[in-house]
Amino acid sequence: MKVAVVGAGYVGLVTATCLAELGHEVVCVDSDPRKIELLKSGVVPIHEPGLEPMVQRNSQDSRLHFTSRLRDALESAEVLFIAVGTPPQEDGSADLSHVLAVARQVGQQMSRPLVVVNKSTVPVGTAEQVETEIRSALAERDREALPFAVVSNPEFLKEGAAIDDFMRPDRIVIGLGDGAMAGQARDAMTRLYASLNRHHERTVWMDLRSAELSKYAANAMLAARISFMNEVANLADRVGADVDAVRRGIGSDSRIGPSFLYAGTGYGGSCFPKDTRALMQTAMHHGSQMHLVEATERVNQTQRQILARRVKDLFGPNLAGRTFALWGLAFKPQTDDMREAPSRALIRQLVLHGARVQAHDPIAMEAARTVLAEDLADVDPQLQRVHFMADAASVLQGADALLVVTEWKQFQNPDFEAIRDTLRQPLVLDGRNLYDPLHLQRLGLAYLGIGRRNALAAQIASRLRTAVAADGSTAPTPAMVHA
Ligand SMILES: NC(=O)c1ccc[n+]([C@@H]2O[C@H](COP(=O)([O-])OP(=O)(O)OC[C@H]3O[C@@H](n4cnc5c(N)ncnc54)[C@H](O)[C@@H]3O)[C@@H](O)[C@H]2O)c1
C-alpha cells in the first residue's frame, strides 16, 4: 500500500520504517528540514536500537522516502498517519496545534480519497476535530466531495524496544467512525496490518472515542502501578521490609503480573507524565475527576526527589564542596530521550545546593547537555558544575557518593571494589534497585536502595550521617562508616 507518515520523531519514524519493512511504500514527512536531510543520508537523529540499519535498508530498496513537503507524500498516499507531538500545555492538557495544523494542510492539499490515521496520543474527541479541520479546508477549495475517513490508531510502543513492539504488538487498537468511508477505512487498516495479524488476530476494533481513551487509560494504569510500588517501597523502608522481595511476592500472582512493579526514582519520559496530566484535564473538562490518576501523579512528583532528599539527609543542605557521581541520565535505558527524566530534577537540586555533578550515560549525554543548560539557566547556564564523563569509572574519581539513576545494562555488574576504593566515601544510592544490598555491605559499601533500607543499611547510613556532621569538611573513611 502507499502510505504517508507525518512526523519523523520516535513514533513517526518507527511507524514509517516498520511499515516499509512490511512491504508498504512509505513517504515520511517532517517539518524539520535538518531531520529530513539527516534521514535522507541514512542517519537516524534519535537513538532507537535497530532502527538505523532498517531505515538504510528500506531507503535503498526504495520503499522508504523522506521529504519536508507534505504535497509530495499526498500525491499517491491511500493512508496518511499523523504522528506529530502533542506536548503538554501549561494546564496539563494536550497541545493539539501540531495535529490540527497537519489536518488543515491535508485538507488544503489532498487530491484523492484518503484514510487519515491519528497515531499521536490525543484526547477523546480529537478525531472529530481533525475531521472538522480537514472538511473546512476542503470546503475552502470547493472540494467538499473529496472522500476521506479519520481513524484512531494509538501507539503503544516503548522507546528502546520500539521496533519489536511495532512488529510484535500485544494488540493493535483501531477506532473507526461511522461516516460514508468507514468500510473502506476498515479494509485499508486490515490490509495495512495484515502481516502482523497472520498468526493470530491482534486488532481490537472499536469506536473512535474508545480508541482515544484506551491509550490514556493504558498509560495511566502503568503509571499507577509504578507509583503504587513506590509507595510500598517507602513503607518498606519504614517497616524494615525489602520491596524487591515484595515485588516478586506479588508479581507472581497471575492476576497482578510482573510488569511495571519496580520501585525507583519515579517515572519520566515523554508519555506517562504528560498523558496522566492530560487525562486529568479531560476528566475535568467533562465534569469528572480521576482521583487515582491524581494520586499517581502526586506520588511521582515526590518520588522524583527521593535521591536529592537522601543526599541532603546524609550530607546536610549545604552541598558546597561535594561532588556526586551519576550513572545514567536518560529517563530509561536504551534511549537518549531526556523528556521529564528524573535525572534532571536530581541534578537541579544538587547544583542548587552547591554540589558538583559528574555524570555518565552511554548515549544520552548530548541530549542531556542541551536540556540541562535550559534547566540550569538560572544557576549554572554554562554547566560549569555538571561534568559529562566518557565512561562510568571516571565519574567516581573524587566523588562523595555514587547515585544510580538509569538502569542501563552497563551499570548492572560493576566492579564494586573499584567503586569502594575510588569514591571519597563508600556510599551508593541506588535509585533503580540494581544491586544486592547484602553483597555491597559485605564489600564495605554503604548501600541505600529504594525500599531496601534494611536495618543494616540504616545503621550504616546513620553512622555516615554522624561522621559527616562531626566534620563536614572531612570525608568519612570506610573505617568511620563501618566502625
Ligand atoms: N515517544 C513515545 O514513546 C511515544 C509512544 C506512544 C505514543 N507517543 C505519542 O506519539 C506522538 C509523537 O511522539 P514522538 O515522541 O514521536 O514525538 P517527537 O517530538 O519525537 O516527534 C514529533 C515530530 O513531528 C514533527 N512535526 C511537528 N509538526 C509537524 C508538522 N506540522 N508537519 C510535519 N512534521 C511535524 C516534529 O518536527 C518532530 O520531528 C505524541 O502524541 C506522543 O504522545 C509517543
The ligand as a Gaussian input file, in Angstrom:
#p B3LYP/6-31G(d) Opt

LIG

0 1
 N        7.706000       8.596000      22.276000
 C        6.977000       7.563000      22.662000
 O        7.450000       6.623000      23.284000
 C        5.506000       7.512000      22.317000
 C        4.809000       6.295000      22.455000
 C        3.463000       6.256000      22.119000
 C        2.820000       7.404000      21.686000
 N        3.505000       8.570000      21.578000
 C        2.800000       9.745000      21.076000
 O        3.121000       9.903000      19.702000
 C        3.182000      11.302000      19.354000
 C        4.546000      11.644000      18.774000
 O        5.504000      11.420000      19.809000
 P        7.070000      11.420000      19.489000
 O        7.737000      11.010000      20.744000
 O        7.307000      10.663000      18.243000
 O        7.295000      12.983000      19.210000
 P        8.603000      13.704000      18.669000
 O        8.597000      15.042000      19.274000
 O        9.779000      12.808000      18.821000
 O        8.334000      13.841000      17.090000
 C        7.361000      14.649000      16.526000
 C        7.851000      15.067000      15.133000
 O        6.792000      15.745000      14.460000
 C        7.356000      16.791000      13.675000
 N        6.300000      17.759000      13.354000
 C        5.654000      18.623000      14.185000
 N        4.732000      19.328000      13.491000
 C        4.790000      18.910000      12.203000
 C        4.091000      19.254000      11.016000
 N        3.122000      20.184000      11.012000
 N        4.422000      18.625000       9.875000
 C        5.394000      17.686000       9.857000
 N        6.078000      17.321000      10.949000
 C        5.780000      17.917000      12.104000
 C        8.469000      17.325000      14.557000
 O        9.421000      18.037000      13.806000
 C        9.023000      16.035000      15.157000
 O       10.074000      15.508000      14.365000
 C        2.834000      12.046000      20.635000
 O        1.465000      12.307000      20.661000
 C        3.189000      11.045000      21.717000
 O        2.464000      11.254000      22.906000
 C        4.835000       8.643000      21.871000

